[in-house]
């Protein structure tokens, strides 16, 4: 039987006469589910379209003296009936009500008043108290009536508190027995409400969030972590897992870690795939799958990464670098500018760790200190060059990089280009992509020589840093000088990092200048 048929059978549907006479229309909420509230008022009752109705909460209590059932109602706000049918209307705009509407609530529609001056309404007649006039002369009875009126429409806990306060204030009241019966009934009602809430909570599923890796390497730690928001409802946690192809699950107990977390480690000692799910042993003795299920388990791939490098992210890297190194002081001209770009590809092979190709521009001007101090001319150099390099790995923490440089060397206007070549060697001690110490040396025909020590630190997340000491006679291969440099980077995203470098250079105590550098690294 539909809602409209049920309402017709109940006899609540009447004609338009009441509305035509200007009287209020009264109905009830017959269904309240989700965002829709349905009431038994419609066009047959006199509603012509969307209408605003007042909503009242029905309250039933037993009077502690007369033991009669007292029915009252209290306003909880107004709502709009935005869909009006022949017998039923629907409201989806009840958010301004002070309480959520429910079945049995009263709704009242006040029709528009006629446009005329209303006659004065007669003075309201006071509603007599449920008890006789004795309440005006008996303080205990008056307090009883005041307490009763104060409990109407209040929560059960507040009603109990008010009656308990009455017993404390009037221990000799002749109505102790009636009030005690009222308290017993209210306490039973409260116990039923709490048991209903507790049962709903016991029936509700656990809220949990799990951290389960998708892949790990052989012999790498394989840890599962899960957090539950209601730890008091959990007696134990366990992981049921199996290797792909097996039928039966193995069980590993999880260990509590703090108030909310549970942890467990699974063996990742052989390549393949592990399947499994996490199950909670609830405090009521029931079992509940909280991450995955037997029919839909999580899958973790165990990879032999030493022999089969499956991960390709981060293998390719492009670096752009600009550096100005200045040794001059005063009007002396002793500096060079180096612009370099390089592409590196990590092979994943045991010996040949990476290959690199690059190109650069070197522009410098300088002379020997004796020439510069006498005011002699500086020699200018311009070099266009390309590089080819390979990085060898002797274990995880030792590597050797070799770079071959080939280019064209030019200078003053009118001077013919000549070929030039160079060699660079770098010994790495430390992680190839982490903290390391690098010892290097380079020699380039017609330009000069360099030797350096660089310490690269990767201890702060997303902020790589390095410090270096360089001994060089660039740009023209004359007197040696020392450069002290510091650089830092910022990983803007997973594929872009920006770098900056500053330093101080000196050939003598009176012959010095700064270093400024910037760069970017793209990784994919």
Buried (B, 14 or more C-beta within 10 A) or exposed (E): EEBBEBBBEEEBBEEBEBBEEEEEBBBBBBBBEEEEBBBBBBBBBBBEEEBEBBBBBBBEBBBBBEEEEEEEBBEBBBBBBEBBBEBBBBBBBBEEBEEEBEEEBBBBBEBEEEEEEEEEEEEEEEEEBBBEEEBEEBEBBBBBBEBBEBBEBBEBEEBBEBBEEBBEEBEEBEBEEBBEEBBEEBEEEBEEEEEEEEEEEEEEEBEBEBEBBEBBBBBEEBBBBBBBEBBEBBEBBBBBBBBEEEEEBBEBEBEEEEEBBBBBEBEBEEBBBBBBBBBBBBBEEEEBBBBBEEEEBBEBBBBBBEEEBEEEEEBBBBBBBBBBBBBBBEEBBBBBBBBBBBBBEBBBEEEEBBBBEBBBBBBBBBBBBEBBEEEEEBBBBBBBBEBEBBBBBEEEEEBBBBBEBEBEBBBEEEEEEEEBBBEBEBEBEBEBEEEBEBEBBBBBBBBBBBBBEBBBBBEEEEEBBBBBBBBBBBBBBBBBBBBBBBBBBEBEEEBEBEBEBEBBBBBEEEBBBBBEBBBBBEBE
